[in-house]
């Protein structure tokens, strides 16, 4: 399955047809109950690229899925994840014991539904649409109930007679869903401390190893993209996780490690500032000196002089 080219599903009507569902009541927005699928256990049908927003909450007893590098057991938690148009959803079933009991929903939103509305711009500011699917949101029972109520309101609104108020009302519910989800993601960074701190510990080791080796000279400073690739998370997820746990972004962590190494060289070697800047991956010593000054309120030479 890993080598199978994902299917492109261009419309919500096509999604309904592919999944064996009745024709959608509205062509641009749809709420689908998980237990309405005719063959939920078929992962091939979920190896796809969608031309619309895809938000799903899943709870499936006895069923384990693999999203990216992570294994998830849906028996213990409701799991919510988000996809923007043109992202690939690739699901692999790794264990199935008794998956008859399923619950949850999928909310499909075509970009045309929010076109020319404020949400068309603000939806891009929700970082979880940039997260990989293996960075899903685990919901408490209370949180799940809150989101279920909002989605029920969305479905009820487009199910009733459509009028001039319907679109605005539905969009207000979507905005509420996104805002609550943002709150719950923030909560997850704090409550799932073990997993979060494991990422932080691994990142610190990656930076330490990078600065010990000759990677700085050959590759330059490590980037947020480099660290996120090594940690199998997205750049935005890593930065937000670190911001919640430590108050600093990924770039600030990299700079802190850099200044720590610079202080070591300034205080224990006779290398010039230019030589130290080169060893730390800077093409120009002025850039190094400026960063050092910003971080320490001292120039490199002033810092070195304080040790004499």
N, C-alpha and C positions, 0 to 999 in steps of 0.2 A: 504494500500500500504506500510505502514511503516514496516510491518512485512514480506513483500514479499522478498524472497531471490533474490538478483540481478542476472540477466542473465550474463554469461561470454561470451563476444564476442572476439574470438581469432584472427581474421584476418580482414583486411579492406574489403575483398571480402564478408565475412560473414556480416559485418555491412551493406554493400550495399544491400545484400539480405534481411536482417531483416527489413530494412527501406523501401523496395520496390523500390530500385534504380537500374539503369542499372549496369551491371558489370563494375568495375573500369578499367580505361584505363591502370593504373599501379598498380601492386599488393601491392606495399609497400608505396605508397603515393597517396593521393586523396584530391581534393577540391570539396566539395559538397555545392551547393547553398541551402539555407534554403527553398526557395519556390519550390524546387524539391521534398520535402517530400510529400508522398501521404496522410499522416494523422499526421500532426504536433501536433495536440492537444491531442494525446494519450500519457499520461505521463508514462504508464506502459513500453512502448518500450524504455524509456530513464532511466529506473532503471537498471543500468548495470555496469559491470566491463569490461574495455577494456584492451587488451594486447598491446596497442599502444598509442602513444601520441595523445591527443585530444585537439585541440584549436578551440574555437568557438566564433564567433561574432554574436550576435542576436539583432534584432530590430523588435518587433512584436506589432503592434498597437492594443490597446484594450485588451492586454493579460498580466496577472500578473502571475509570477511564484514564488514559494517559494523554495529557495536554503538554506538548513540547517535551521538557525533561522531567515533568512532575507527574506523580501518580496521585489520583484523588479518589477517595472513597465517599460516595454520595450518601451513604447510610447515616453518617454522623452529622453532616452539615448540609444546609442548603448552599449551593455555590452559584454565584452570580458572575457572569463575565460579559464583556462588551467588545464589539467589533465595529470598526468603521468600514465604509465601502472600500473594496479592493484589498482587504486583508484576507489571508487564507485561514480557514478553519479546518484543522486536521485532527480528527479524533480517532484514537485506537482503543478498542476494548481489550483490557489485559486480564480481566477476571469477571466471570459471570456465574453467580450461584443461583439466585432466585430474584430475577429482576422484574417480576410481575408488578410490584408495587412501585409506581412512578408518580411523581407530582412535579409541578412547576409550570413555567410558561415561557414563551418566546415572544418578544415584542419586536416587530419589524417596522422600520420607519424609512420610507423612501425619501431621499433628499428633496424631491419636488414638494413633499408635504410641508416642509419648513422653509421652502424657497421664499426669499424676500421678506422673511420674518427675522426678528432679532436673534432667535435661537439658531438660525443658520450660521451665524458668526460665533455666538457664545458656545455652541456645542463643541467647537474645536478647542476650547479652553479646558475641557474636562480631560485631564491627563490619562485617565484610565482607558480611554479609547486608543491610546498609543501603547498600552501595556500588551505584552504577549499574553496569550490565553492561559499560559501556565502561571500567571500572576492574578489568578481569580480572586474574587472577594467571597470570604466565608461569612455567612450571615447567622446571627443568633435567631432564636425563634421569634423574639420580639421584632427584630429588624425585618425578618422575612414577612411577618404579618403586616408591617407598615407598607412594604413595597407591594405586597399582594393587593392591598386595598387600593393603592394608586392605580395599578394596572387594571383592576376591576372597573374603576371609574372610567379609564380610557376606553375599555371595551364597551361599557354601557353607553358612553357618549356617541361613539360611531355606530353602535347598534340601533340607537333610537333615530328618530327623524333628523336628518342633517339640515341645519339652518345656518344663518349668517354668523352665529355665535360658536358653532361646533369646533371649528379649527382652532380658534383662540383658547377655548376651554381645554381641548385635548393637549395643545402645546403647553398650557400652564401645568397640566398634570405631568407631562414629560419632564418639564423643568424641575418639578418637585421630586420626581424619581431620580433625576441626575444629582440634585443637591443632596438628597438623603444618601445616595450612593457615595458621594464624595465624603460626607461625614463618616459613613461606615468604613470606608477605606482608611481614613485617618485613625479610626478606632482600631482597625486591624493591625496597623503598624505597632500599636502600643500593646494590645492584648496578646498578639502572637509573638511574644518577646523572644522565645527560644529560636524560632526560625529567623526572625529579624536580626537578632544578635549574631546568629551563625553567619549571615551574609556579611555583617560588619566585621567579624573576626577574620573571615576569609579575605575580605578586601584589604584589611590591614596587613595580612601576611603577603598578599600579592604586591602591595606597595613596598613593603620592606624588602622582599626579594628583588624587585625591580631596581630599587636604589642601591642594593648591595652589588648587583652584577654590573656589567658594562652597558646595560641597555640604554642608559641615559645618553651616552656618547653616540651609540649607533642608531638609536631610535628616537631620541629626543624625549621630552617629558611624556609620561603616561597620560592618556586622555580618559575622559568619562566613558567614551565609547569602548575603549580597550578594556576597562574594568567591567563594564556591563556585559560585554561579550564573554569575558572569563567567568562571570557569575551567572550567566544564562538568564539575565533579566534585561529589561529595556533601560535606556538611559534615563528616561523620565521617572520610571519606577524607582530606580536606585537613588536618584537625587532626592525624590520626595521622601523615601524611606529614611535616608540619612538626615534630612532636614527635621523630620519628626523625632528621631532618636537622639540626635546630637546638636541640632540647631544649625548645622552647616551643610552646604551642598557638596557634591562629589568633587567639584573643582577646588573648593576650599580645603577639603581633606588632602588633596594632592599637593596643594601649595604648602600646607602645614608640614607635610612630610619632607617637602623640598627645603623649607627653611630650617627644619631640624637638621638635615644633612649639611646644609650650608654652614650652620653654626658650628657643627663638628669640624668641618674643614678649616674654617676661619680660626678656630681656637686651638687646633692641634697640628696644623701644617703651616709651612712657609709659602704655600702656593699664592700667587697673585690673585686678585679678584677676577681678572680675565681668565686665568687658568681654572679657577673654581667654577666660574660661569660656564666654561666649555665642558667641564666634567659633569656638570649638572644638566647638560642638554640645551644650553642657550647658545644661539648663534651670535648674539650681541651682548656684551657684558652690561651695557646700559639697561637692557631689559631686566636682567637679573638684579642689578642694583636698585632699580625702581621698585620691583616687587619686594625685595628685602626691606627697603625703607618703609613701604606701605604696611608690611606685616609687623615690623619691630620698632618703628619710629627711630631707627638708627640706620646709617649707611653701613655697608659691610666693613669699611675701614674703621668707623667709629666703634662698631661692635668688637672688632679685633683689638683695638686700642684699649678697650676696657679690661682686657686680660693681661695687659702689660703693667 
